[in-house]
Amino acid sequence: MQAKPCVLIVEPILARVRRVQAELGDRAEVLAAANMSAAIQLAQGRKPFLVAVSLHQGVNHGLFVGKELRTHLGSEALITVYGRPAGKKVGQKGREKVARMYKVDSFVPADLTGPDIAAICWAHLKEAAREAARLDAGGRADDTSLHGDRSWSQILGNPEHRAALRGLDGGSAAAEVSPEDPGLVHLLKQPVSAGAFKRLMTAEIVRGKDLPEDGSMPSIGDILQTRVSAANLRRLVRGKKDGS
């Protein structure tokens, strides 16, 4: 039987942890810790591939916990921190700055429920599987989804982790996260509301991309995943004019 990828959730709210374990349990080995000391102890024994840390902890904060776990896990672990910080809204540049400062790989500044956390974890695992497939095929990984300084080549350096991820991408390096992912089906079936829409927009299931700078026409998939920015809008309009 193929090994499952190991996921460590550092979350003080037990109900959220149980929901993540229930939704990911058949596809990943899910460990849980309520605080940093318990997380370090678990990480030293099991060496998880993915670590998801709540920003809101009883002591310290999730970014600090993520940084401490990095010292114990080394480069071959994917660490993400989620939770809405107090104060002003954190934009894309702020997320990248925070990730570099605390040596984590992504930061989702939003309040997430158990299904949301499960969806984020599953999206990270499938993305890692896609990048592992690209690397195994001799291709180059797409590092644009990472907020920090490290590359997928560093994160996926452990052969055991890559073996556990094999097949999660649906057999295609270009596969995307499907609506069958945990938490998403429930959310998509809810009545239209500002709250549901906000959760979908902040989940970062697919990270936005920039359009080509050389003027070449993007694919439909590129356009659908384009990051909203003035530069991308100019490139899109220029491309349409050139192709008309």
Contacts in CASP RR format, 6 or more apart in sequence:
PFRMAT RR
TARGET T0000
AUTHOR 0000-0000-0000
METHOD contacts of the structure
MODEL  1
MQAKPCVLIVEPILARVRRVQAELGDRAEVLAAANMSAAIQLAQGRKPFL
VAVSLHQGVNHGLFVGKELRTHLGSEALITVYGRPAGKKVGQKGREKVAR
MYKVDSFVPADLTGPDIAAICWAHLKEAAREAARLDAGGRADDTSLHGDR
SWSQILGNPEHRAALRGLDGGSAAAEVSPEDPGLVHLLKQPVSAGAFKRL
MTAEIVRGKDLPEDGSMPSIGDILQTRVSAANLRRLVRGKKDGS
2 163 0 8 1.000
2 164 0 8 1.000
2 166 0 8 1.000
3 160 0 8 1.000
3 163 0 8 1.000
3 164 0 8 1.000
4 27 0 8 1.000
4 28 0 8 1.000
4 29 0 8 1.000
4 164 0 8 1.000
5 28 0 8 1.000
5 29 0 8 1.000
5 49 0 8 1.000
5 50 0 8 1.000
5 125 0 8 1.000
5 128 0 8 1.000
5 161 0 8 1.000
5 164 0 8 1.000
5 165 0 8 1.000
5 168 0 8 1.000
6 28 0 8 1.000
6 29 0 8 1.000
6 31 0 8 1.000
6 46 0 8 1.000
6 47 0 8 1.000
6 48 0 8 1.000
6 49 0 8 1.000
6 50 0 8 1.000
6 164 0 8 1.000
7 24 0 8 1.000
7 28 0 8 1.000
7 29 0 8 1.000
7 30 0 8 1.000
7 31 0 8 1.000
7 48 0 8 1.000
7 49 0 8 1.000
7 50 0 8 1.000
7 51 0 8 1.000
7 52 0 8 1.000
7 121 0 8 1.000
7 125 0 8 1.000
8 31 0 8 1.000
8 32 0 8 1.000
8 33 0 8 1.000
8 39 0 8 1.000
8 42 0 8 1.000
8 43 0 8 1.000
8 46 0 8 1.000
8 48 0 8 1.000
8 50 0 8 1.000
8 51 0 8 1.000
8 52 0 8 1.000
9 17 0 8 1.000
9 20 0 8 1.000
9 21 0 8 1.000
9 30 0 8 1.000
9 31 0 8 1.000
9 32 0 8 1.000
9 33 0 8 1.000
9 52 0 8 1.000
9 117 0 8 1.000
9 121 0 8 1.000
10 32 0 8 1.000
10 33 0 8 1.000
10 34 0 8 1.000
10 35 0 8 1.000
10 36 0 8 1.000
10 39 0 8 1.000
10 51 0 8 1.000
10 52 0 8 1.000
10 53 0 8 1.000
10 54 0 8 1.000
10 57 0 8 1.000
10 62 0 8 1.000
10 65 0 8 1.000
10 66 0 8 1.000
10 69 0 8 1.000
11 17 0 8 1.000
11 20 0 8 1.000
11 32 0 8 1.000
11 34 0 8 1.000
11 52 0 8 1.000
11 53 0 8 1.000
11 54 0 8 1.000
11 117 0 8 1.000
12 34 0 8 1.000
12 35 0 8 1.000
12 54 0 8 1.000
12 56 0 8 1.000
12 57 0 8 1.000
12 58 0 8 1.000
13 54 0 8 1.000
14 34 0 8 1.000
15 114 0 8 1.000
16 54 0 8 1.000
16 113 0 8 1.000
16 114 0 8 1.000
16 117 0 8 1.000
17 32 0 8 1.000
19 113 0 8 1.000
19 114 0 8 1.000
19 115 0 8 1.000
19 117 0 8 1.000
19 118 0 8 1.000
20 30 0 8 1.000
20 32 0 8 1.000
20 114 0 8 1.000
20 117 0 8 1.000
20 118 0 8 1.000
20 121 0 8 1.000
21 30 0 8 1.000
21 32 0 8 1.000
23 114 0 8 1.000
23 115 0 8 1.000
23 118 0 8 1.000
23 122 0 8 1.000
23 182 0 8 1.000
23 183 0 8 1.000
24 30 0 8 1.000
24 118 0 8 1.000
24 121 0 8 1.000
24 122 0 8 1.000
24 182 0 8 1.000
27 122 0 8 1.000
27 125 0 8 1.000
27 168 0 8 1.000
28 50 0 8 1.000
28 121 0 8 1.000
28 125 0 8 1.000
29 46 0 8 1.000
31 42 0 8 1.000
31 46 0 8 1.000
31 48 0 8 1.000
33 39 0 8 1.000
33 41 0 8 1.000
33 42 0 8 1.000
35 57 0 8 1.000
35 58 0 8 1.000
35 59 0 8 1.000
36 57 0 8 1.000
36 59 0 8 1.000
36 60 0 8 1.000
36 64 0 8 1.000
36 65 0 8 1.000
36 68 0 8 1.000
36 69 0 8 1.000
39 51 0 8 1.000
39 53 0 8 1.000
39 65 0 8 1.000
39 69 0 8 1.000
40 68 0 8 1.000
40 69 0 8 1.000
40 72 0 8 1.000
42 48 0 8 1.000
43 51 0 8 1.000
43 69 0 8 1.000
43 72 0 8 1.000
43 73 0 8 1.000
44 72 0 8 1.000
47 73 0 8 1.000
47 77 0 8 1.000
48 73 0 8 1.000
48 77 0 8 1.000
49 76 0 8 1.000
49 77 0 8 1.000
49 78 0 8 1.000
49 128 0 8 1.000
49 158 0 8 1.000
49 161 0 8 1.000
49 164 0 8 1.000
49 165 0 8 1.000
50 77 0 8 1.000
50 78 0 8 1.000
50 79 0 8 1.000
50 80 0 8 1.000
50 121 0 8 1.000
50 124 0 8 1.000
50 125 0 8 1.000
50 128 0 8 1.000
51 66 0 8 1.000
51 69 0 8 1.000
51 73 0 8 1.000
51 77 0 8 1.000
51 78 0 8 1.000
51 79 0 8 1.000
51 80 0 8 1.000
52 80 0 8 1.000
52 81 0 8 1.000
52 82 0 8 1.000
52 117 0 8 1.000
52 120 0 8 1.000
52 121 0 8 1.000
52 124 0 8 1.000
53 62 0 8 1.000
53 63 0 8 1.000
53 65 0 8 1.000
53 66 0 8 1.000
53 69 0 8 1.000
53 79 0 8 1.000
53 80 0 8 1.000
53 81 0 8 1.000
53 82 0 8 1.000
53 104 0 8 1.000
54 62 0 8 1.000
54 81 0 8 1.000
54 82 0 8 1.000
54 83 0 8 1.000
55 61 0 8 1.000
55 62 0 8 1.000
55 63 0 8 1.000
55 81 0 8 1.000
55 82 0 8 1.000
55 83 0 8 1.000
55 84 0 8 1.000
55 85 0 8 1.000
55 109 0 8 1.000
56 62 0 8 1.000
56 83 0 8 1.000
57 65 0 8 1.000
62 81 0 8 1.000
63 81 0 8 1.000
63 98 0 8 1.000
63 101 0 8 1.000
63 102 0 8 1.000
63 104 0 8 1.000
63 107 0 8 1.000
64 102 0 8 1.000
65 81 0 8 1.000
66 79 0 8 1.000
66 81 0 8 1.000
66 102 0 8 1.000
66 103 0 8 1.000
66 104 0 8 1.000
67 102 0 8 1.000
67 103 0 8 1.000
67 104 0 8 1.000
69 77 0 8 1.000
69 79 0 8 1.000
70 77 0 8 1.000
70 79 0 8 1.000
70 103 0 8 1.000
70 104 0 8 1.000
73 79 0 8 1.000
75 150 0 8 1.000
75 154 0 8 1.000
75 155 0 8 1.000
75 157 0 8 1.000
76 154 0 8 1.000
76 155 0 8 1.000
76 156 0 8 1.000
76 157 0 8 1.000
76 158 0 8 1.000
76 161 0 8 1.000
77 155 0 8 1.000
78 105 0 8 1.000
78 124 0 8 1.000
78 128 0 8 1.000
78 155 0 8 1.000
79 103 0 8 1.000
79 104 0 8 1.000
79 105 0 8 1.000
79 106 0 8 1.000
80 104 0 8 1.000
80 105 0 8 1.000
80 106 0 8 1.000
80 107 0 8 1.000
80 108 0 8 1.000
80 120 0 8 1.000
80 124 0 8 1.000
81 102 0 8 1.000
81 104 0 8 1.000
81 106 0 8 1.000
81 107 0 8 1.000
81 108 0 8 1.000
82 107 0 8 1.000
82 108 0 8 1.000
82 109 0 8 1.000
82 110 0 8 1.000
82 112 0 8 1.000
82 117 0 8 1.000
82 120 0 8 1.000
83 108 0 8 1.000
83 109 0 8 1.000
83 110 0 8 1.000
83 111 0 8 1.000
83 112 0 8 1.000
84 109 0 8 1.000
84 110 0 8 1.000
84 111 0 8 1.000
85 109 0 8 1.000
89 109 0 8 1.000
90 98 0 8 1.000
90 107 0 8 1.000
90 109 0 8 1.000
91 109 0 8 1.000
92 227 0 8 1.000
95 106 0 8 1.000
95 107 0 8 1.000
95 109 0 8 1.000
95 147 0 8 1.000
96 147 0 8 1.000
96 148 0 8 1.000
98 104 0 8 1.000
98 107 0 8 1.000
98 147 0 8 1.000
99 105 0 8 1.000
99 106 0 8 1.000
99 107 0 8 1.000
99 146 0 8 1.000
99 147 0 8 1.000
99 148 0 8 1.000
99 149 0 8 1.000
100 147 0 8 1.000
100 148 0 8 1.000
100 149 0 8 1.000
103 148 0 8 1.000
103 149 0 8 1.000
104 147 0 8 1.000
104 148 0 8 1.000
105 146 0 8 1.000
105 147 0 8 1.000
105 148 0 8 1.000
105 150 0 8 1.000
105 155 0 8 1.000
106 124 0 8 1.000
106 145 0 8 1.000
106 146 0 8 1.000
106 147 0 8 1.000
106 148 0 8 1.000
106 204 0 8 1.000
107 147 0 8 1.000
108 120 0 8 1.000
108 202 0 8 1.000
108 203 0 8 1.000
108 204 0 8 1.000
109 202 0 8 1.000
110 116 0 8 1.000
110 199 0 8 1.000
110 202 0 8 1.000
110 203 0 8 1.000
112 120 0 8 1.000
112 199 0 8 1.000
112 203 0 8 1.000
113 199 0 8 1.000
115 182 0 8 1.000
115 183 0 8 1.000
115 186 0 8 1.000
115 187 0 8 1.000
116 183 0 8 1.000
116 187 0 8 1.000
116 199 0 8 1.000
116 203 0 8 1.000
118 182 0 8 1.000
118 183 0 8 1.000
119 181 0 8 1.000
119 182 0 8 1.000
119 183 0 8 1.000
119 184 0 8 1.000
119 187 0 8 1.000
119 203 0 8 1.000
119 205 0 8 1.000
120 203 0 8 1.000
120 204 0 8 1.000
120 205 0 8 1.000
122 177 0 8 1.000
122 181 0 8 1.000
122 182 0 8 1.000
123 177 0 8 1.000
123 181 0 8 1.000
123 203 0 8 1.000
123 204 0 8 1.000
123 205 0 8 1.000
123 206 0 8 1.000
125 165 0 8 1.000
125 168 0 8 1.000
126 168 0 8 1.000
126 169 0 8 1.000
126 170 0 8 1.000
126 175 0 8 1.000
126 177 0 8 1.000
126 181 0 8 1.000
127 145 0 8 1.000
127 177 0 8 1.000
128 152 0 8 1.000
128 155 0 8 1.000
128 156 0 8 1.000
128 165 0 8 1.000
128 168 0 8 1.000
129 165 0 8 1.000
129 166 0 8 1.000
129 167 0 8 1.000
129 168 0 8 1.000
129 169 0 8 1.000
129 170 0 8 1.000
130 169 0 8 1.000
130 172 0 8 1.000
130 173 0 8 1.000
130 174 0 8 1.000
130 175 0 8 1.000
131 141 0 8 1.000
131 142 0 8 1.000
131 152 0 8 1.000
131 156 0 8 1.000
131 173 0 8 1.000
132 152 0 8 1.000
132 156 0 8 1.000
132 162 0 8 1.000
132 165 0 8 1.000
132 166 0 8 1.000
132 169 0 8 1.000
133 166 0 8 1.000
133 167 0 8 1.000
133 169 0 8 1.000
133 171 0 8 1.000
133 172 0 8 1.000
133 173 0 8 1.000
134 140 0 8 1.000
134 141 0 8 1.000
134 142 0 8 1.000
134 173 0 8 1.000
135 141 0 8 1.000
135 152 0 8 1.000
135 153 0 8 1.000
135 156 0 8 1.000
135 162 0 8 1.000
136 162 0 8 1.000
137 173 0 8 1.000
141 151 0 8 1.000
141 152 0 8 1.000
141 153 0 8 1.000
141 156 0 8 1.000
142 152 0 8 1.000
143 151 0 8 1.000
143 152 0 8 1.000
144 207 0 8 1.000
144 208 0 8 1.000
144 209 0 8 1.000
144 210 0 8 1.000
145 207 0 8 1.000
146 152 0 8 1.000
146 155 0 8 1.000
156 162 0 8 1.000
156 165 0 8 1.000
169 175 0 8 1.000
176 206 0 8 1.000
177 184 0 8 1.000
177 205 0 8 1.000
177 206 0 8 1.000
179 185 0 8 1.000
179 188 0 8 1.000
181 205 0 8 1.000
184 205 0 8 1.000
187 196 0 8 1.000
187 199 0 8 1.000
187 200 0 8 1.000
188 200 0 8 1.000
190 196 0 8 1.000
206 225 0 8 1.000
207 225 0 8 1.000
208 225 0 8 1.000
208 226 0 8 1.000
208 227 0 8 1.000
209 222 0 8 1.000
209 225 0 8 1.000
209 226 0 8 1.000
209 227 0 8 1.000
210 226 0 8 1.000
210 227 0 8 1.000
210 229 0 8 1.000
210 231 0 8 1.000
210 232 0 8 1.000
211 218 0 8 1.000
211 222 0 8 1.000
211 223 0 8 1.000
211 226 0 8 1.000
211 232 0 8 1.000
211 235 0 8 1.000
211 236 0 8 1.000
212 218 0 8 1.000
212 222 0 8 1.000
212 235 0 8 1.000
213 235 0 8 1.000
215 235 0 8 1.000
215 238 0 8 1.000
215 239 0 8 1.000
215 242 0 8 1.000
217 239 0 8 1.000
217 242 0 8 1.000
217 243 0 8 1.000
218 226 0 8 1.000
218 236 0 8 1.000
223 236 0 8 1.000
226 232 0 8 1.000
226 236 0 8 1.000
END
